[in-house]
C-alpha cells in the first residue's frame, strides 16, 4: 500500500522520486486502487492528497449517450464546471 510516511525524510518529499503515471480503475471511501508496473496497488486518501498533482478522466462516446451514462449526468454542466476551473 502506498501511504504517507510521517517524518519520511527527503525520500518522502513530493517530487523526490520524480513522476509516475498510473491508471486508477477503482476507488472507495478508504482510498484508490491503481495499476502500476502491471500490478494493482492500493493508495490511501492521504497519499493521493499529498502526491497526486494531476488527474485525467476518459469518457467514451458510448458512455456519454443516454444508454451508457448514469442517470442525472449532465455533460453540459460538466463542460461549464471545467471551464470555471481553468
Phi and psi restraints in degrees (range 20) as a CNS / XPLOR table:
assign (resid 1 and name C) (resid 2 and name N)
       (resid 2 and name CA) (resid 2 and name C) 1.0 -89.4 20.0 2
assign (resid 2 and name N) (resid 2 and name CA)
       (resid 2 and name C) (resid 3 and name N) 1.0 127.0 20.0 2
assign (resid 2 and name C) (resid 3 and name N)
       (resid 3 and name CA) (resid 3 and name C) 1.0 -145.4 20.0 2
assign (resid 3 and name N) (resid 3 and name CA)
       (resid 3 and name C) (resid 4 and name N) 1.0 165.0 20.0 2
assign (resid 3 and name C) (resid 4 and name N)
       (resid 4 and name CA) (resid 4 and name C) 1.0 -77.5 20.0 2
assign (resid 4 and name N) (resid 4 and name CA)
       (resid 4 and name C) (resid 5 and name N) 1.0 130.8 20.0 2
assign (resid 4 and name C) (resid 5 and name N)
       (resid 5 and name CA) (resid 5 and name C) 1.0 -100.2 20.0 2
assign (resid 5 and name N) (resid 5 and name CA)
       (resid 5 and name C) (resid 6 and name N) 1.0 110.7 20.0 2
assign (resid 5 and name C) (resid 6 and name N)
       (resid 6 and name CA) (resid 6 and name C) 1.0 -59.6 20.0 2
assign (resid 6 and name N) (resid 6 and name CA)
       (resid 6 and name C) (resid 7 and name N) 1.0 136.2 20.0 2
assign (resid 6 and name C) (resid 7 and name N)
       (resid 7 and name CA) (resid 7 and name C) 1.0 54.5 20.0 2
assign (resid 7 and name N) (resid 7 and name CA)
       (resid 7 and name C) (resid 8 and name N) 1.0 41.7 20.0 2
assign (resid 7 and name C) (resid 8 and name N)
       (resid 8 and name CA) (resid 8 and name C) 1.0 -77.3 20.0 2
assign (resid 8 and name N) (resid 8 and name CA)
       (resid 8 and name C) (resid 9 and name N) 1.0 -3.2 20.0 2
assign (resid 8 and name C) (resid 9 and name N)
       (resid 9 and name CA) (resid 9 and name C) 1.0 76.4 20.0 2
assign (resid 9 and name N) (resid 9 and name CA)
       (resid 9 and name C) (resid 10 and name N) 1.0 -160.7 20.0 2
assign (resid 9 and name C) (resid 10 and name N)
       (resid 10 and name CA) (resid 10 and name C) 1.0 -61.7 20.0 2
assign (resid 10 and name N) (resid 10 and name CA)
       (resid 10 and name C) (resid 11 and name N) 1.0 -33.1 20.0 2
assign (resid 10 and name C) (resid 11 and name N)
       (resid 11 and name CA) (resid 11 and name C) 1.0 -72.0 20.0 2
assign (resid 11 and name N) (resid 11 and name CA)
       (resid 11 and name C) (resid 12 and name N) 1.0 -13.1 20.0 2
assign (resid 11 and name C) (resid 12 and name N)
       (resid 12 and name CA) (resid 12 and name C) 1.0 -99.2 20.0 2
assign (resid 12 and name N) (resid 12 and name CA)
       (resid 12 and name C) (resid 13 and name N) 1.0 -1.8 20.0 2
assign (resid 12 and name C) (resid 13 and name N)
       (resid 13 and name CA) (resid 13 and name C) 1.0 -72.3 20.0 2
assign (resid 13 and name N) (resid 13 and name CA)
       (resid 13 and name C) (resid 14 and name N) 1.0 142.7 20.0 2
assign (resid 13 and name C) (resid 14 and name N)
       (resid 14 and name CA) (resid 14 and name C) 1.0 -56.3 20.0 2
assign (resid 14 and name N) (resid 14 and name CA)
       (resid 14 and name C) (resid 15 and name N) 1.0 128.5 20.0 2
assign (resid 14 and name C) (resid 15 and name N)
       (resid 15 and name CA) (resid 15 and name C) 1.0 85.8 20.0 2
assign (resid 15 and name N) (resid 15 and name CA)
       (resid 15 and name C) (resid 16 and name N) 1.0 -4.2 20.0 2
assign (resid 15 and name C) (resid 16 and name N)
       (resid 16 and name CA) (resid 16 and name C) 1.0 -67.3 20.0 2
assign (resid 16 and name N) (resid 16 and name CA)
       (resid 16 and name C) (resid 17 and name N) 1.0 -22.8 20.0 2
assign (resid 16 and name C) (resid 17 and name N)
       (resid 17 and name CA) (resid 17 and name C) 1.0 -107.3 20.0 2
assign (resid 17 and name N) (resid 17 and name CA)
       (resid 17 and name C) (resid 18 and name N) 1.0 10.8 20.0 2
assign (resid 17 and name C) (resid 18 and name N)
       (resid 18 and name CA) (resid 18 and name C) 1.0 82.7 20.0 2
assign (resid 18 and name N) (resid 18 and name CA)
       (resid 18 and name C) (resid 19 and name N) 1.0 -154.7 20.0 2
assign (resid 18 and name C) (resid 19 and name N)
       (resid 19 and name CA) (resid 19 and name C) 1.0 -115.0 20.0 2
assign (resid 19 and name N) (resid 19 and name CA)
       (resid 19 and name C) (resid 20 and name N) 1.0 162.6 20.0 2
assign (resid 19 and name C) (resid 20 and name N)
       (resid 20 and name CA) (resid 20 and name C) 1.0 -153.2 20.0 2
assign (resid 20 and name N) (resid 20 and name CA)
       (resid 20 and name C) (resid 21 and name N) 1.0 123.0 20.0 2
assign (resid 20 and name C) (resid 21 and name N)
       (resid 21 and name CA) (resid 21 and name C) 1.0 -95.9 20.0 2
assign (resid 21 and name N) (resid 21 and name CA)
       (resid 21 and name C) (resid 22 and name N) 1.0 126.3 20.0 2
assign (resid 21 and name C) (resid 22 and name N)
       (resid 22 and name CA) (resid 22 and name C) 1.0 -130.4 20.0 2
assign (resid 22 and name N) (resid 22 and name CA)
       (resid 22 and name C) (resid 23 and name N) 1.0 156.0 20.0 2
assign (resid 22 and name C) (resid 23 and name N)
       (resid 23 and name CA) (resid 23 and name C) 1.0 -93.7 20.0 2
assign (resid 23 and name N) (resid 23 and name CA)
       (resid 23 and name C) (resid 24 and name N) 1.0 130.3 20.0 2
assign (resid 23 and name C) (resid 24 and name N)
       (resid 24 and name CA) (resid 24 and name C) 1.0 -116.0 20.0 2
assign (resid 24 and name N) (resid 24 and name CA)
       (resid 24 and name C) (resid 25 and name N) 1.0 92.3 20.0 2
assign (resid 24 and name C) (resid 25 and name N)
       (resid 25 and name CA) (resid 25 and name C) 1.0 -86.5 20.0 2
assign (resid 25 and name N) (resid 25 and name CA)
       (resid 25 and name C) (resid 26 and name N) 1.0 -6.1 20.0 2
assign (resid 25 and name C) (resid 26 and name N)
       (resid 26 and name CA) (resid 26 and name C) 1.0 -148.0 20.0 2
assign (resid 26 and name N) (resid 26 and name CA)
       (resid 26 and name C) (resid 27 and name N) 1.0 141.3 20.0 2
assign (resid 26 and name C) (resid 27 and name N)
       (resid 27 and name CA) (resid 27 and name C) 1.0 -151.9 20.0 2
assign (resid 27 and name N) (resid 27 and name CA)
       (resid 27 and name C) (resid 28 and name N) 1.0 158.7 20.0 2
assign (resid 27 and name C) (resid 28 and name N)
       (resid 28 and name CA) (resid 28 and name C) 1.0 -152.1 20.0 2
assign (resid 28 and name N) (resid 28 and name CA)
       (resid 28 and name C) (resid 29 and name N) 1.0 -169.5 20.0 2
assign (resid 28 and name C) (resid 29 and name N)
       (resid 29 and name CA) (resid 29 and name C) 1.0 -64.7 20.0 2
assign (resid 29 and name N) (resid 29 and name CA)
       (resid 29 and name C) (resid 30 and name N) 1.0 -20.7 20.0 2
assign (resid 29 and name C) (resid 30 and name N)
       (resid 30 and name CA) (resid 30 and name C) 1.0 -89.1 20.0 2
assign (resid 30 and name N) (resid 30 and name CA)
       (resid 30 and name C) (resid 31 and name N) 1.0 -25.6 20.0 2
assign (resid 30 and name C) (resid 31 and name N)
       (resid 31 and name CA) (resid 31 and name C) 1.0 161.0 20.0 2
assign (resid 31 and name N) (resid 31 and name CA)
       (resid 31 and name C) (resid 32 and name N) 1.0 -154.7 20.0 2
assign (resid 31 and name C) (resid 32 and name N)
       (resid 32 and name CA) (resid 32 and name C) 1.0 -123.9 20.0 2
assign (resid 32 and name N) (resid 32 and name CA)
       (resid 32 and name C) (resid 33 and name N) 1.0 152.3 20.0 2
assign (resid 32 and name C) (resid 33 and name N)
       (resid 33 and name CA) (resid 33 and name C) 1.0 -115.7 20.0 2
assign (resid 33 and name N) (resid 33 and name CA)
       (resid 33 and name C) (resid 34 and name N) 1.0 122.4 20.0 2
assign (resid 33 and name C) (resid 34 and name N)
       (resid 34 and name CA) (resid 34 and name C) 1.0 -114.0 20.0 2
assign (resid 34 and name N) (resid 34 and name CA)
       (resid 34 and name C) (resid 35 and name N) 1.0 166.6 20.0 2
assign (resid 34 and name C) (resid 35 and name N)
       (resid 35 and name CA) (resid 35 and name C) 1.0 -110.1 20.0 2
assign (resid 35 and name N) (resid 35 and name CA)
       (resid 35 and name C) (resid 36 and name N) 1.0 119.4 20.0 2
assign (resid 35 and name C) (resid 36 and name N)
       (resid 36 and name CA) (resid 36 and name C) 1.0 -134.8 20.0 2
assign (resid 36 and name N) (resid 36 and name CA)
       (resid 36 and name C) (resid 37 and name N) 1.0 130.3 20.0 2
assign (resid 36 and name C) (resid 37 and name N)
       (resid 37 and name CA) (resid 37 and name C) 1.0 51.7 20.0 2
assign (resid 37 and name N) (resid 37 and name CA)
       (resid 37 and name C) (resid 38 and name N) 1.0 37.4 20.0 2
assign (resid 37 and name C) (resid 38 and name N)
       (resid 38 and name CA) (resid 38 and name C) 1.0 79.2 20.0 2
assign (resid 38 and name N) (resid 38 and name CA)
       (resid 38 and name C) (resid 39 and name N) 1.0 6.2 20.0 2
assign (resid 38 and name C) (resid 39 and name N)
       (resid 39 and name CA) (resid 39 and name C) 1.0 -127.1 20.0 2
assign (resid 39 and name N) (resid 39 and name CA)
       (resid 39 and name C) (resid 40 and name N) 1.0 145.9 20.0 2
assign (resid 39 and name C) (resid 40 and name N)
       (resid 40 and name CA) (resid 40 and name C) 1.0 -72.6 20.0 2
assign (resid 40 and name N) (resid 40 and name CA)
       (resid 40 and name C) (resid 41 and name N) 1.0 141.8 20.0 2
assign (resid 40 and name C) (resid 41 and name N)
       (resid 41 and name CA) (resid 41 and name C) 1.0 -142.3 20.0 2
assign (resid 41 and name N) (resid 41 and name CA)
       (resid 41 and name C) (resid 42 and name N) 1.0 131.3 20.0 2
assign (resid 41 and name C) (resid 42 and name N)
       (resid 42 and name CA) (resid 42 and name C) 1.0 -87.4 20.0 2
assign (resid 42 and name N) (resid 42 and name CA)
       (resid 42 and name C) (resid 43 and name N) 1.0 141.0 20.0 2
assign (resid 42 and name C) (resid 43 and name N)
       (resid 43 and name CA) (resid 43 and name C) 1.0 -128.8 20.0 2
assign (resid 43 and name N) (resid 43 and name CA)
       (resid 43 and name C) (resid 44 and name N) 1.0 139.4 20.0 2
assign (resid 43 and name C) (resid 44 and name N)
       (resid 44 and name CA) (resid 44 and name C) 1.0 -74.7 20.0 2
assign (resid 44 and name N) (resid 44 and name CA)
       (resid 44 and name C) (resid 45 and name N) 1.0 163.3 20.0 2
assign (resid 44 and name C) (resid 45 and name N)
       (resid 45 and name CA) (resid 45 and name C) 1.0 -61.7 20.0 2
assign (resid 45 and name N) (resid 45 and name CA)
       (resid 45 and name C) (resid 46 and name N) 1.0 -37.1 20.0 2
assign (resid 45 and name C) (resid 46 and name N)
       (resid 46 and name CA) (resid 46 and name C) 1.0 -62.1 20.0 2
assign (resid 46 and name N) (resid 46 and name CA)
       (resid 46 and name C) (resid 47 and name N) 1.0 -41.4 20.0 2
assign (resid 46 and name C) (resid 47 and name N)
       (resid 47 and name CA) (resid 47 and name C) 1.0 -62.6 20.0 2
assign (resid 47 and name N) (resid 47 and name CA)
       (resid 47 and name C) (resid 48 and name N) 1.0 -47.3 20.0 2
assign (resid 47 and name C) (resid 48 and name N)
       (resid 48 and name CA) (resid 48 and name C) 1.0 -57.1 20.0 2
assign (resid 48 and name N) (resid 48 and name CA)
       (resid 48 and name C) (resid 49 and name N) 1.0 -48.5 20.0 2
assign (resid 48 and name C) (resid 49 and name N)
       (resid 49 and name CA) (resid 49 and name C) 1.0 -64.3 20.0 2
assign (resid 49 and name N) (resid 49 and name CA)
       (resid 49 and name C) (resid 50 and name N) 1.0 -36.3 20.0 2
assign (resid 49 and name C) (resid 50 and name N)
       (resid 50 and name CA) (resid 50 and name C) 1.0 -79.3 20.0 2
assign (resid 50 and name N) (resid 50 and name CA)
       (resid 50 and name C) (resid 51 and name N) 1.0 -42.2 20.0 2
assign (resid 50 and name C) (resid 51 and name N)
       (resid 51 and name CA) (resid 51 and name C) 1.0 -106.3 20.0 2
assign (resid 51 and name N) (resid 51 and name CA)
       (resid 51 and name C) (resid 52 and name N) 1.0 -20.3 20.0 2
assign (resid 51 and name C) (resid 52 and name N)
       (resid 52 and name CA) (resid 52 and name C) 1.0 -77.0 20.0 2
assign (resid 52 and name N) (resid 52 and name CA)
       (resid 52 and name C) (resid 53 and name N) 1.0 121.5 20.0 2
assign (resid 52 and name C) (resid 53 and name N)
       (resid 53 and name CA) (resid 53 and name C) 1.0 -117.2 20.0 2
assign (resid 53 and name N) (resid 53 and name CA)
       (resid 53 and name C) (resid 54 and name N) 1.0 2.6 20.0 2
assign (resid 53 and name C) (resid 54 and name N)
       (resid 54 and name CA) (resid 54 and name C) 1.0 -162.6 20.0 2
assign (resid 54 and name N) (resid 54 and name CA)
       (resid 54 and name C) (resid 55 and name N) 1.0 140.3 20.0 2
assign (resid 54 and name C) (resid 55 and name N)
       (resid 55 and name CA) (resid 55 and name C) 1.0 -146.1 20.0 2
assign (resid 55 and name N) (resid 55 and name CA)
       (resid 55 and name C) (resid 56 and name N) 1.0 145.6 20.0 2
assign (resid 55 and name C) (resid 56 and name N)
       (resid 56 and name CA) (resid 56 and name C) 1.0 -131.6 20.0 2
assign (resid 56 and name N) (resid 56 and name CA)
       (resid 56 and name C) (resid 57 and name N) 1.0 155.5 20.0 2
assign (resid 56 and name C) (resid 57 and name N)
       (resid 57 and name CA) (resid 57 and name C) 1.0 -132.5 20.0 2
assign (resid 57 and name N) (resid 57 and name CA)
       (resid 57 and name C) (resid 58 and name N) 1.0 155.4 20.0 2
assign (resid 57 and name C) (resid 58 and name N)
       (resid 58 and name CA) (resid 58 and name C) 1.0 -116.2 20.0 2
assign (resid 58 and name N) (resid 58 and name CA)
       (resid 58 and name C) (resid 59 and name N) 1.0 133.7 20.0 2
assign (resid 58 and name C) (resid 59 and name N)
       (resid 59 and name CA) (resid 59 and name C) 1.0 -123.1 20.0 2
assign (resid 59 and name N) (resid 59 and name CA)
       (resid 59 and name C) (resid 60 and name N) 1.0 117.4 20.0 2
assign (resid 59 and name C) (resid 60 and name N)
       (resid 60 and name CA) (resid 60 and name C) 1.0 -80.0 20.0 2
assign (resid 60 and name N) (resid 60 and name CA)
       (resid 60 and name C) (resid 61 and name N) 1.0 157.2 20.0 2
assign (resid 60 and name C) (resid 61 and name N)
       (resid 61 and name CA) (resid 61 and name C) 1.0 -60.0 20.0 2
assign (resid 61 and name N) (resid 61 and name CA)
       (resid 61 and name C) (resid 62 and name N) 1.0 -38.0 20.0 2
assign (resid 61 and name C) (resid 62 and name N)
       (resid 62 and name CA) (resid 62 and name C) 1.0 -62.4 20.0 2
assign (resid 62 and name N) (resid 62 and name CA)
       (resid 62 and name C) (resid 63 and name N) 1.0 -40.0 20.0 2
assign (resid 62 and name C) (resid 63 and name N)
       (resid 63 and name CA) (resid 63 and name C) 1.0 -66.5 20.0 2
assign (resid 63 and name N) (resid 63 and name CA)
       (resid 63 and name C) (resid 64 and name N) 1.0 -32.6 20.0 2
assign (resid 63 and name C) (resid 64 and name N)
       (resid 64 and name CA) (resid 64 and name C) 1.0 -77.1 20.0 2
assign (resid 64 and name N) (resid 64 and name CA)
       (resid 64 and name C) (resid 65 and name N) 1.0 -9.6 20.0 2
assign (resid 64 and name C) (resid 65 and name N)
       (resid 65 and name CA) (resid 65 and name C) 1.0 -79.0 20.0 2
assign (resid 65 and name N) (resid 65 and name CA)
       (resid 65 and name C) (resid 66 and name N) 1.0 165.8 20.0 2
assign (resid 65 and name C) (resid 66 and name N)
       (resid 66 and name CA) (resid 66 and name C) 1.0 -58.4 20.0 2
assign (resid 66 and name N) (resid 66 and name CA)
       (resid 66 and name C) (resid 67 and name N) 1.0 -30.5 20.0 2
assign (resid 66 and name C) (resid 67 and name N)
       (resid 67 and name CA) (resid 67 and name C) 1.0 -75.7 20.0 2
assign (resid 67 and name N) (resid 67 and name CA)
       (resid 67 and name C) (resid 68 and name N) 1.0 -27.1 20.0 2
assign (resid 67 and name C) (resid 68 and name N)
       (resid 68 and name CA) (resid 68 and name C) 1.0 -103.1 20.0 2
assign (resid 68 and name N) (resid 68 and name CA)
       (resid 68 and name C) (resid 69 and name N) 1.0 -28.0 20.0 2
assign (resid 68 and name C) (resid 69 and name N)
       (resid 69 and name CA) (resid 69 and name C) 1.0 -84.6 20.0 2
assign (resid 69 and name N) (resid 69 and name CA)
       (resid 69 and name C) (resid 70 and name N) 1.0 154.6 20.0 2
assign (resid 69 and name C) (resid 70 and name N)
       (resid 70 and name CA) (resid 70 and name C) 1.0 -67.6 20.0 2
assign (resid 70 and name N) (resid 70 and name CA)
       (resid 70 and name C) (resid 71 and name N) 1.0 153.1 20.0 2
assign (resid 70 and name C) (resid 71 and name N)
       (resid 71 and name CA) (resid 71 and name C) 1.0 -57.4 20.0 2
assign (resid 71 and name N) (resid 71 and name CA)
       (resid 71 and name C) (resid 72 and name N) 1.0 133.0 20.0 2
assign (resid 71 and name C) (resid 72 and name N)
       (resid 72 and name CA) (resid 72 and name C) 1.0 90.5 20.0 2
assign (resid 72 and name N) (resid 72 and name CA)
       (resid 72 and name C) (resid 73 and name N) 1.0 -4.6 20.0 2
assign (resid 72 and name C) (resid 73 and name N)
       (resid 73 and name CA) (resid 73 and name C) 1.0 -68.2 20.0 2
assign (resid 73 and name N) (resid 73 and name CA)
       (resid 73 and name C) (resid 74 and name N) 1.0 130.0 20.0 2
assign (resid 73 and name C) (resid 74 and name N)
       (resid 74 and name CA) (resid 74 and name C) 1.0 -121.3 20.0 2
assign (resid 74 and name N) (resid 74 and name CA)
       (resid 74 and name C) (resid 75 and name N) 1.0 99.4 20.0 2
assign (resid 74 and name C) (resid 75 and name N)
       (resid 75 and name CA) (resid 75 and name C) 1.0 -62.9 20.0 2
assign (resid 75 and name N) (resid 75 and name CA)
       (resid 75 and name C) (resid 76 and name N) 1.0 -38.5 20.0 2
assign (resid 75 and name C) (resid 76 and name N)
       (resid 76 and name CA) (resid 76 and name C) 1.0 -62.4 20.0 2
assign (resid 76 and name N) (resid 76 and name CA)
       (resid 76 and name C) (resid 77 and name N) 1.0 -41.5 20.0 2
assign (resid 76 and name C) (resid 77 and name N)
       (resid 77 and name CA) (resid 77 and name C) 1.0 -65.9 20.0 2
assign (resid 77 and name N) (resid 77 and name CA)
       (resid 77 and name C) (resid 78 and name N) 1.0 -38.4 20.0 2
assign (resid 77 and name C) (resid 78 and name N)
       (resid 78 and name CA) (resid 78 and name C) 1.0 -59.7 20.0 2
assign (resid 78 and name N) (resid 78 and name CA)
       (resid 78 and name C) (resid 79 and name N) 1.0 -45.5 20.0 2
assign (resid 78 and name C) (resid 79 and name N)
       (resid 79 and name CA) (resid 79 and name C) 1.0 -64.0 20.0 2
assign (resid 79 and name N) (resid 79 and name CA)
       (resid 79 and name C) (resid 80 and name N) 1.0 -40.1 20.0 2
assign (resid 79 and name C) (resid 80 and name N)
       (resid 80 and name CA) (resid 80 and name C) 1.0 -61.2 20.0 2
assign (resid 80 and name N) (resid 80 and name CA)
       (resid 80 and name C) (resid 81 and name N) 1.0 -45.9 20.0 2
assign (resid 80 and name C) (resid 81 and name N)
       (resid 81 and name CA) (resid 81 and name C) 1.0 -62.8 20.0 2
assign (resid 81 and name N) (resid 81 and name CA)
       (resid 81 and name C) (resid 82 and name N) 1.0 -41.9 20.0 2
assign (resid 81 and name C) (resid 82 and name N)
       (resid 82 and name CA) (resid 82 and name C) 1.0 -64.6 20.0 2
assign (resid 82 and name N) (resid 82 and name CA)
       (resid 82 and name C) (resid 83 and name N) 1.0 -38.6 20.0 2
assign (resid 82 and name C) (resid 83 and name N)
       (resid 83 and name CA) (resid 83 and name C) 1.0 -66.0 20.0 2
assign (resid 83 and name N) (resid 83 and name CA)
       (resid 83 and name C) (resid 84 and name N) 1.0 -31.3 20.0 2
assign (resid 83 and name C) (resid 84 and name N)
       (resid 84 and name CA) (resid 84 and name C) 1.0 -69.9 20.0 2
assign (resid 84 and name N) (resid 84 and name CA)
       (resid 84 and name C) (resid 85 and name N) 1.0 -25.2 20.0 2
assign (resid 84 and name C) (resid 85 and name N)
       (resid 85 and name CA) (resid 85 and name C) 1.0 -100.4 20.0 2
assign (resid 85 and name N) (resid 85 and name CA)
       (resid 85 and name C) (resid 86 and name N) 1.0 4.3 20.0 2
